[in-house]
Amino acid sequence: MTQEEEFMLLSRARALEQEALAEIHERFYAKIYRYISFRVDEHHAVEDLTSEVFLRLLLALRDKSAPQKTLRGWLYGVASNIVKEFYRQKKRANLAALDESVPSRGQSPDEWLETRLLNENLQAVMRELTDDQQNVLALRFGFEMPIREVARTMGKSEGSVKMLQARAVASLSRRAAAAGAFA
C-alpha cells in the first residue's frame, strides 16, 4: 500500500466510513497480530491485545484524535504501547501464564513441550533486548515490513534500522547461546 493509498484510507476512516474501517481491519489485523505475537507468547493474550489496538483506533476516530498522516505507524505505536502495558500489568500482578493450547495431532507430547520451551526461551531472550531492537525485529519479522517502512514508522534512518537489526540479531544469538535457549 502506497503512502497516498494509506492516507486516502485514513481519510475515509476519519469520516467513519464502514467500508474503510472494514478494509483497515482486513489489511492490518494479521500484521498487527503477528507483530504482537512476536513479543507476547500467549495465544489468547495476543488475540485480546490485537483487538485492543483496533478498539483504540475506533475510539480515536470517534473522538477525532485519530492519526493524521500514517495509519500503519499509528497502529504500530499503539500495538507497541499495548504490549508494554501488558507486561507492566503482568509484572504487577506477578502472574504466570497458563497455556491452554493442545498439542497438534502431528506432534507428540514431547515434541510439543520442546517447541513450547523453545518459544518461551526465545521470548525471554527477546525481552532482554532494548525496546528499539525489539521493535525493529517485530516490525521486520512479525509485521514483515521492509527496512524503508520500518525506518519511516520508527522515525529513524534506514542505516540506523539496519544497525539495530544487526545488533539485535547478534545479541539474540549471543544470549541464546549463553542461556542454552536453543539447545
C-alpha positions as CSV (number, residue, x, y, z in Angstrom):
1,M,0.0,0.0,0.0
2,T,1.5,3.3,-1.0
3,Q,1.5,6.3,1.3
4,E,-1.1,8.0,-0.8
5,E,-3.4,5.0,-0.6
6,E,-2.9,4.7,3.1
7,F,-3.6,8.5,3.5
8,M,-6.8,8.1,1.5
9,L,-7.9,5.1,3.5
10,L,-7.2,7.0,6.7
11,S,-9.2,10.0,5.5
12,R,-12.2,7.7,4.7
13,A,-11.8,6.1,8.2
14,R,-11.8,9.5,9.9
15,A,-15.2,10.1,8.2
16,L,-16.2,6.7,9.9
17,E,-16.9,5.1,6.5
18,Q,-17.8,1.5,7.3
19,E,-16.0,0.1,4.2
20,A,-12.8,1.9,5.1
21,L,-13.0,0.6,8.7
22,A,-13.5,-2.9,7.4
23,E,-10.6,-2.5,4.9
24,I,-8.3,-1.3,7.7
25,H,-9.2,-4.3,9.8
26,E,-8.8,-6.7,6.8
27,R,-5.4,-5.2,5.7
28,F,-3.8,-4.8,9.1
29,Y,-5.3,-7.3,11.6
30,A,-3.0,-10.2,10.6
31,K,0.1,-8.0,10.5
32,I,-0.7,-6.4,13.9
33,Y,-1.4,-9.9,15.3
34,R,2.0,-11.2,14.0
35,Y,3.7,-8.1,15.5
36,I,2.2,-8.7,18.9
37,S,2.7,-12.4,18.8
38,F,6.4,-11.8,18.1
39,R,6.5,-10.1,21.5
40,V,3.9,-12.0,23.5
41,D,3.8,-15.8,23.7
42,E,0.3,-16.3,25.0
43,H,-2.3,-17.0,22.2
44,H,-5.3,-15.6,24.0
45,A,-3.5,-12.5,25.2
46,V,-2.3,-11.9,21.6
47,E,-5.8,-12.0,20.3
48,D,-7.0,-9.7,23.1
49,L,-4.2,-7.2,22.6
50,T,-4.7,-7.2,18.8
51,S,-8.4,-6.5,19.3
52,E,-7.5,-3.7,21.7
53,V,-5.4,-2.0,19.0
54,F,-8.4,-1.8,16.7
55,L,-10.7,-0.8,19.5
56,R,-8.4,2.1,20.3
57,L,-8.4,3.1,16.7
58,L,-12.2,3.2,16.7
59,L,-12.2,5.3,19.8
60,A,-9.6,7.7,18.4
61,L,-11.6,8.0,15.2
62,R,-14.8,8.7,17.2
63,D,-13.0,11.2,19.5
64,K,-11.4,12.9,16.5
65,S,-7.9,12.1,17.9
66,A,-7.1,9.6,15.1
67,P,-3.8,9.6,13.3
68,Q,-3.5,12.4,10.7
69,K,-0.8,11.1,8.4
70,T,0.2,7.5,8.8
71,L,-2.2,4.7,9.8
72,R,0.5,1.9,9.8
73,G,2.8,3.9,12.1
74,W,-0.1,4.8,14.5
75,L,-1.2,1.1,14.7
76,Y,2.3,0.0,15.3
77,G,2.8,2.7,18.0
78,V,-0.4,1.6,19.7
79,A,0.5,-2.0,19.5
80,S,3.9,-1.3,21.0
81,N,2.3,0.6,23.9
82,I,-0.3,-2.1,24.5
83,V,2.5,-4.8,24.7
84,K,4.4,-2.6,27.2
85,E,1.2,-2.1,29.2
86,F,0.5,-5.9,29.1
87,Y,3.9,-6.7,30.6
88,R,3.7,-3.9,33.2
89,Q,0.3,-5.3,34.4
90,K,1.6,-8.8,34.3
91,K,4.6,-7.8,36.4
92,R,2.4,-6.0,38.9
93,A,0.1,-9.0,39.2
94,N,3.1,-11.4,39.2
95,L,1.0,-13.9,37.3
96,A,2.3,-16.9,35.3
97,A,0.8,-17.7,32.0
98,L,-1.4,-20.9,31.8
99,D,-1.1,-22.4,28.4
100,E,-4.4,-23.8,27.3
101,S,-3.3,-24.9,23.9
102,V,-3.5,-28.6,22.9
103,P,-0.7,-30.3,21.1
104,S,-1.5,-30.9,17.4
105,R,-2.1,-34.4,16.3
106,G,1.1,-34.3,14.3
107,Q,3.2,-33.7,17.4
108,S,4.0,-36.0,20.2
109,P,3.7,-34.5,23.7
110,D,7.5,-34.4,23.9
111,E,7.8,-32.5,20.6
112,W,5.0,-30.1,21.7
113,L,6.8,-29.5,25.0
114,E,10.1,-28.9,23.3
115,T,8.5,-26.4,20.9
116,R,6.8,-24.7,23.8
117,L,10.0,-24.4,25.8
118,L,11.9,-23.1,22.8
119,N,9.3,-20.4,22.3
120,E,9.4,-19.4,26.0
121,N,13.2,-19.2,25.9
122,L,13.1,-17.1,22.7
123,Q,10.6,-14.7,24.3
124,A,12.7,-14.4,27.4
125,V,15.8,-13.6,25.4
126,M,13.9,-11.1,23.2
127,R,12.7,-9.2,26.3
128,E,16.4,-8.6,27.2
129,L,16.9,-6.6,24.0
130,T,16.4,-2.8,24.0
131,D,12.9,-1.5,23.1
132,D,14.2,-0.3,19.7
133,Q,15.8,-3.6,19.0
134,Q,12.6,-5.5,19.9
135,N,10.6,-3.1,17.8
136,V,12.8,-3.5,14.8
137,L,12.7,-7.3,14.9
138,A,9.0,-7.3,15.5
139,L,8.4,-4.9,12.6
140,R,10.8,-6.7,10.2
141,F,9.9,-10.3,11.0
142,G,6.5,-10.1,12.8
143,F,5.0,-7.3,10.7
144,E,7.0,-8.2,7.6
145,M,7.9,-4.6,6.9
146,P,10.8,-3.8,4.6
147,I,13.6,-1.7,6.1
148,R,12.4,1.5,4.4
149,E,9.0,1.1,6.0
150,V,10.5,0.3,9.5
151,A,12.6,3.4,9.2
152,R,9.7,5.6,8.3
153,T,7.5,4.0,11.0
154,M,10.1,4.4,13.8
155,G,11.3,7.8,12.6
156,K,14.9,6.6,12.0
157,S,17.2,6.3,9.0
158,E,17.5,3.1,7.1
159,G,21.1,2.8,8.2
160,S,20.0,3.1,11.8
161,V,17.4,0.4,11.3
162,K,19.9,-1.9,9.7
163,M,22.3,-1.4,12.5
164,L,19.6,-2.0,15.2
165,Q,18.6,-5.2,13.4
166,A,22.1,-6.5,13.1
167,R,22.9,-5.7,16.7
168,A,19.6,-7.3,17.8
169,V,20.3,-10.5,15.9
170,A,23.8,-10.7,17.2
171,S,22.6,-10.1,20.7
172,L,19.9,-12.7,20.4
173,S,22.5,-15.2,19.1
174,R,24.9,-14.5,22.0
175,R,22.2,-14.5,24.7
176,A,20.5,-17.6,23.3
177,A,23.8,-19.5,23.1
178,A,24.8,-18.4,26.7
179,A,21.4,-19.4,28.1
180,G,21.3,-22.6,26.1
181,A,17.9,-21.3,24.8
182,F,18.1,-23.4,21.6
183,A,19.9,-26.5,22.9
